[in-house]
Amino acid sequence: MLRDGGYLTQQFTDGQEFLDGIHPDLDAAVLGIMMPRVNGIEVLHWLRRNRPGLPVVTMSSLSKYANGDELLALGFKAHFPLPFSPQALVQAISRLFE
């Protein structure tokens, strides 16, 4: 979705792989909440300590996060309950860089 929108992307299978392979020039991150080994909230906490200005967007199918307010309060810039439209994600990422 994001590649089709003109963005360079990296893909990881879980939160630990993301932390191990994070590129120093990363401009934004899109995280799932329920990732194996290290979940999206734990990754967000790591990013807030180590990359405090990095915009982070999340997605989740968990009904407890349906409205996203709790996730936005944690510091995510946007939340997408699954399923969502690819266009909505690309538009949200675009707004991060306006």
Secondary structure as UniProt FT lines:
FT   TURN            2..6
FT   HELIX           15..21
FT   TURN            24..25
FT   STRAND          29..32
FT   HELIX           40..50
FT   TURN            52..53
FT   STRAND          56..60
FT   HELIX           63..65
FT   HELIX           69..74
FT   STRAND          78..81
FT   HELIX           86..96
//
